[in-house]
Each structure stands twice: as C-alpha cells, then as structure tokens.
Amino acid sequence: MASRRLRAGVVLAVSGVGLLAWGAGSLRDSPRLAVLCLLGVLPCLMLLWGCLRRLEAPRPADTVTGYGALNIEQQSLVDNALALEARLEFAPIALFRIEGAAGAGAVAPLNAMARKLVAPGRATDPAGLYAELAAQPTERRATLQFETERGGERALVAVASVALHGKPQRLAALMPVESELEAEALNAWRQLVHVLTHEIMNSLTPVASLSHTAYELVREAEGLDPDISADLGTALDAIRRRADSLVAFVASYRSLSNVPEAHPERIRIAGMFERVAALVNPLWRARGGEVVFSVEPGSMELVADPGQLEQALINLLKNAFEATAGIDKAGARVSARLVRGARLRIEVADDGPGVPEDVAAHIFTPFFTTKKQGGGIGLAMVRHLVHANGGTVRYARPVGKGARFIISF
C-alpha cells in the first residue's frame, strides 16, 4: 500500500514539473501568468523531493521482522544469541541434549564435537553411548567409558537439568580424557620405575660384586675341605648368577624410565616400513609366514622420531611373532592410512589367538605379563615411544581373529 502511494506521488510530481516546463515555454510573454504557474507547481516540486528522499532511505535488510525494524536493545540481544550459539558450536567439549526426566529420554548432539564423537569412525555404538548418557544422574560428575574404532576411551561427563518453555530437559557435557589420563599414568609409572630401579641397583650392585669376589676366593683357597669348598662354590655361584640376572632385569626397567627425548623429523612412511620389513621378515619367512606392509597413499609422510617409531613397530611385531608360534603359516599386517580429521592411523594385526578380554585393560602396564619368560616391558615401551612422539596406541577388538593394535597421530 505504501509503495503504491509512493509511485502515485512521483507520477503527480513529475506531471507538475512537466506542466511548468510547458507553461514557461508558451507563456514567456506573460510574466504574471508564468508566476501563477510557478506558484501552482511548487507543491508538486516539494512532493517530488519528499518521494526522492524516501526512495534513498536505507532499508534494514537484517533487522526487519514482522513487527518492523529491531531497536538497539533487540539487535544487541540477537547479536549476543548468535555469538553464544557460535561458541557452543565450537566448544572443546561434546554437548548433548536429553529430553525428559532423569534416567530416560531421547539424546541428541548439540555441537560439532558431539556430532564428531558419534560419527562413523569414532564411537562404535552411538545408541549405547546415548543410553549411558540418559542414565547419568544430574549434578554429579562421573567417568564414562565407551568403545571406539581405536579402542576403549574414557571421558568425564556432567549432567545439568534445565527447563525450557516449561518442559524439563537435561544438558550433558562429555569431555574425552583418555589421552590426558594416559599421559599422567605414563609419567607416574616413569617416576615410580626410576625410584625403584635406582634403589634396587644401589643395593644389588655391591651384592653382585661381592658374590663374584667370594666365588673366586673360594676357588683359589688352599687347605679347605673339598666338600666344604664344593658347597661354598655352588652357593656362591648361584648367588653370583642370580645377582647378574637381577642386575640385567633391573637395567631393562631403567631403560623404560629413561626413554631418550624424541628428535622429530619428516619421514616417509613407506621408507620406514621398508626398513622394518627388512629386519622382521626373515624370521617370519623362516617359519612360513610374512609381514605385509601397506601405505595409502604411498607418498604419505609423518613428523616423528624415526628410530623410536621403528622400535615401537618392531616391539609390536615381536609380540605378534611370539603370539603366533605354533600356528601354521601365520602372518601379520601393518597398514597406514588417513582417517577422519586427516589423522594418520597405523594398524598392526596378526593371526594369533588375540588378547583375552580379562587382561586387555592391563597389557600396557609396566611389569604386567602373561608370558612365562617375560618382563612386561615390551608394550609399556611401545606406549612410551608413541606418546613421546605425540601419538596414542590402543588395543582394538579384532574384526576376526588375532590381535589388533592401532597407533594414531
């Protein structure tokens, strides 16, 4: 309606100006008539000027609503709401909305991190994760564990209750803390091992030295009864051997607590796999098996300490070799590829019996072993080396048979 009035006013004003121009041309000999025409056209000129001003007025494109333009306070509220929505979307924690009362209700992700957490490639059972979130009590923090394609992960969860438009809702915040907990556990183990090995070596070294000296003195002594000399020699030899064995045992754990600092450099994954294959495949082929390496794409690179990462892979393949002993033509596979978020994933899988469910949570713990002849240092060293280079290592449930370890960067 307003636009039609505006157009009509413009037409009327233009017509009046045209009449003035015609009158000025035809009545130039009559000044009185010309003045009268000018006075009659002045209202038309004022109307035309007002129409042009209204046409030039800016139209608020982003603040027009059904009730007209927003005022300053309303626009400030809109800006604050948009800023808050952006902050929630990119918050470094996963936020979920839970409809209904405590213990039940539909769960939906609210921000980017929550959607990423339940997307393919992360949580293997999103429905199960939703059920655990819905069952969480309000106003209390807890640790939640869930399975992902990289293995089990732990997260800190807190649930708060709110009411929106008279309907009860709950807001769940989920923060994965697996990497942080692993880093703290590694640091604690390193400090403990360092103290233990230091104190044990301080006491064990003189025992080993004295046992060697006493053994040699008994062998060289003259005038001793042969039976007594033989008994002393046997006892001292046993002490000497056990002391040497304990020194070597403690020294291996000292190496766990003194992992050298990583010296990262740009390395080609395919080249690193070739070097590892040259070291491990002769043993596997002598037994009728083989380790197959693959990289997708072949030009993929990584910034890490090549020596430490190669040692981690060698340790994993050594465990796989021991686990597949007695299995005809058993082999292993090592693959590297990019997954969601441009993350590098190196997977080591074998054809062995796999890791029993009741011990899977402890296999990276120092001193823990299920072997008769083992010190429980191999996988602990793997975790130390991988973490020192900014990665994580997990034991993942195998799709078929065998064990499967995943290193992620």
N, C-alpha and C positions, 0 to 999 in steps of 0.2 A: 504493500500500500504506500509506504514512504517513498519507494523508488519510483512509482507512477507519478506521485506528486512532484518529485524532483524533475522528472522528464518533462512534465507539463509546464513547470516554471521555466525551464530552459527554453522550451519552444516559444512561450509567450514573450520572454525577454528578447530573444533573437528576432522575433517578428517586430517588436517595438523598435529595435535598433535599425532594422531594415526600413521601417516606415520613416524614421528620422532621416536616413540617408536619402530616401526618395524625395522627402519634403524639402530637404536642403538643396537638392538639385533643381526642383521645379519651382520653388518659391524664393529664389535668390533675390528677386526684385521687390519682395515684400518683407522687410525686416520684422514687422510686427507679427506676421503670420509665422515666420520662422521661429521667433522667440516663443510663441504659443506652442508650436510643435515640440520645441526642446523641453519646455516645462512638462508637456504631456508624456514625453518619453523618459524623463528622469526616473520615475518609479520602475520602469522596465529595466533600466540600467542597474538600479540597486538590487532588483530581483535577480538579474543575471550574475552580479557579483556574489551574492549570497549562495547561489547554486554552485558556482565555481569553488567557493570556499568549502562547501560541504563535500564536493567531489574530491578535493585534495586532502580531506581529513583522513588520518591513518586508521585502518581497521585492525583492531587487535585480533590476530589470527589464532593465538594460542590461549587467549583468556576469554573467549566468547563461549558462553554456555546458554542453556535455555532461558536463563534469567538475565542475560546481558553480560557485560564485562565484569571480571573479578576485580575487587578492590585490592589495595596493597596488602592488607592482612590476609585475605583469602589466597592471594598469589604466593605469599610467604609460606602459608600452610601447605600449598600444593608443592612448592619447591622443597620444603623440608621432607614431605612424604616421599617424593621421588628420590631424594638423597638417601633417606633411610632404606628405601627399597633396594637401591644400588649397593649400599653397604651390606645388607643382609644377603644379597645375591652372591657377593664375592667374599663373604666372611670365611676365615680359615677353619671353620668347623661345619659339620653337617647338621642341618636343621630339618626337623620333621614335624609335621602337624598330625596330631592324634585326635580324631573326633570321638566324642563320647566320654563316658566316665572311666575311672581308673580300672585297669585290668582288661579292657577290651576296647574296640573301636577301630575304625579304618585309619591307616597310616599313609601319609603322602609326603614326598620330599618337597622342601621349600626353597632350596637354593642350589647353586651349581655343584657344590661339593657333595651334597646329599644325592643328587642325581648321578654324579660320577661314581659314588660308592655302590649304588645298586645297579649300575650299568653293566652290560656284559664285559667280562674280563676282571671284575672285582669280586663282589660277594657272590658265592656260588648258589646261595639260597636266599634271595631277597625276601620271599614270603616268610621264611623262618626268622630273618632279622626283624621284619615288621612285627611279627608276633612277640618277639622278645622285647621290643621297644614298647609295645602296647601293654605288656605285663609289668613294666617297671613302675615302682611306686613313685609318687611325686615328692618333691622337696628333699630328695636324697641322692647322693652321688654313688655310683657303683661302677664296677669294671665289667665290661661285656666282651665276650669272646665270640667271634664268628669266623667262618671259613671263607677263604678267597682262593682264586686260582694259584696264588703264590704261597698258600698255606694258611695256617691259623693266624689271626690278628686279634689284638686286644685294643679296646677303646674305652675311654672314660665317658659315661653317659649321665646326664642330669635331666630331670623332667620337671617342668613347672606347669601349674594349672592356671588357665585364664578363662574369661567369659567374654564372648564376642556376640553382640546383639542378643544377649540373653541366653546363648547356648554355651554349654561347657565345652572347653577344648583344652588340650594339653600341648605343650611345646617341648620337644625332646632335642637336646643338643648332644651330638656324638662326635668325640674327638679321638681319632686313631692315635695311639701312643705306643704302638709296638716297637717302632724304631728307637724312640727315646728310652723305653724300658730296657731294650737290648743293650743300648749304649751304656746305661747305668750299670746293668748287670755285668757287662764286659769289664768296665772299669773296676767294679768291686772285686771281681774274680782276679783281675791282674794284680791288684794290691794285695789280696789275700795270698795268692801264689808267691808273689815276690817276698812277703814276710816269711812265709813258711819255708820256702827253699833257702832263704838266707840263714835262718836259724838252724835248719837241719844240716846245711852244709858246714856251718861253723862247728857243730858237734861231730859230724860224721868224718870230716877230713882228718882230724888227728887220730880217730879210731882206725881208719884205713891205713894211715901211715904207720902207726904203732903195730898193727897186726902184721904188716909186711916185715917190719924190723924184727919182731919177735919170732916170726916164722924162720927168717934167715939165721937168727942166733941159735935157735934150736937145732937147725940142720948142721950148723958148724960147731956146735958144742961137743966137747970130748969128755968122756968119763961118765956120761949119763947112761942109765939103764936103757937097753934097746927098746924094751916095751914102753917105758915111760916116754922116751924120745919119740917113738912112733905115735903114741896117743897125743902128745903135745903137738906134734907136727900136723896130725889130722885135724885137731881142734883149731889150731891157728890158721891152717889152710882154709877151713870152712869160714872162719871169721873174715879172713882176707878176701875171699871170693864174694861173700855177701856184702862186705863193705864196698868193694869195687862195683858191684851190681847196683847198690843203693846210690852211690855217687853218680853213676850214669843215669839212673832213673830220675834223680832229683835234678840233674843237669838238663834233662829233656823238658821238665816243667819250668825250669828257669828260662828256657828259650821262649816258652809261652808268655811269660811275664815281661820279656824284653824284646818284643817284636819291634824291629827297626822301623823308623819313620818312613812312610811311603814317599817315593820320589816320582810323582806322576809325569807322564809324557804321552804324547799322542801315539797310539799303537794301532796297527791294522789287525782286526780280529782274525782274519783268515791266516795271516802270518803267524800269529800267536798259536792258533790251532795246529798249524803245520809243525811247529816246534814241539808242542805237547805230544802230538801223534808220533813223532819220531822217537820220543822217549818211552811211551807206554805200549805202543802197538806190537813191538817184538815179543813181549811177554804174552799178550793176548793171542797173537797168531800161533805162538808155540803151543798153545793149549787148544787151538782150533777155532778161536773166536776173533773178534776185531772190534775196535772202537771206531765208529763212523762219525765224522765231523761235518757240520754244515753251517753255512752263514748266508743269511738273506737280509740285504743284498751283499754281494761279495766284497764291495768296497767299504763296508761299514768300519768305522773307527771308534776308539774309546780313549779317553784321557785317564790313565791309571798307571800304577807301577807295574811294568810287565813281569818282573821277576816274582812279585808277590801274588799276582793274579794267576800266573802259570803254576805256582806252588799250590794254590788253592785247588785248581783243577786237578793237579796230579794227586793231591790227597783224596779228593772225591773219587777219582778213578782207581786209586789203590784200594779204597774201601769196597768199591764195586767189584774189583778183581777178587778180593778175598771172599766177598759175599756170594760170588757165582762159582766158587770152587766146587768141583764135582758135578756141575751142570754141563752137559754135552753141548759144545759149540755156543756157549753163552757169549753174548756181546754187550756192548754199551753204546750209547749215542750221546753226542754233545752237539747242541744246536744253539745258534744265536740269531735273534730276530728282534725287530722293533714291535712294541705293543702300544696300546692306547697311551696317549700323552707323550709320544716319542721316547718312551722308556726302553732301554736295552734289557733284554731278558736272555740269560744263558741258562740252558736246561741240561742237566746231566741225568740220564736214565739208564738203568741196567735191566738185565733179565733174571735177576736173583729173586729170592723169596720176599724181599721187601722188609720194612721195619715193622715190628709188632706194634699194635695200637697202644699198648700199655707202656711202651718205652719211647714212643716217638717224641714226647714232650721233653725228654731228658738227653737226647743224643748229642746236643751241642754243649752240654755241661762238662766242664773240666773234671777229670778223674772218673767220669762215668763210662763204663764199657760193658758190653755183653760178651766180649771175647775172652777166652781162657788166657791167651797171650796178648794182652793189650793194656795200654796205659791210659786210655781215654783222652788222648791229646789230639788225635787227627782232626776230628770235626770241630773241636774247640779252636784249633789253629786256623781252620778254614774260616770260621766266623770272624776271628780276629783279623785275618788278612783282608777279607772282603769289607768289613766295616772300616778298616784303616784307609780304604780307597773309596769311601763314600757309598758303598752298596749295602745290600741286605741279602741274606741267604736263608732259605726256608726249605723245610722238608714238605713236599706236597704229596697228597694222596695220589697214587698212580692210577691212571685210567684203566690199565690192565694189570699185568704182573710186574714185579720188580719194584725198585726204589726210584724216587724222582726228587732231585734237588734243583731248586730254582734260585739263581743269582740275579738280582735286579739292580740296575743303576738308573 
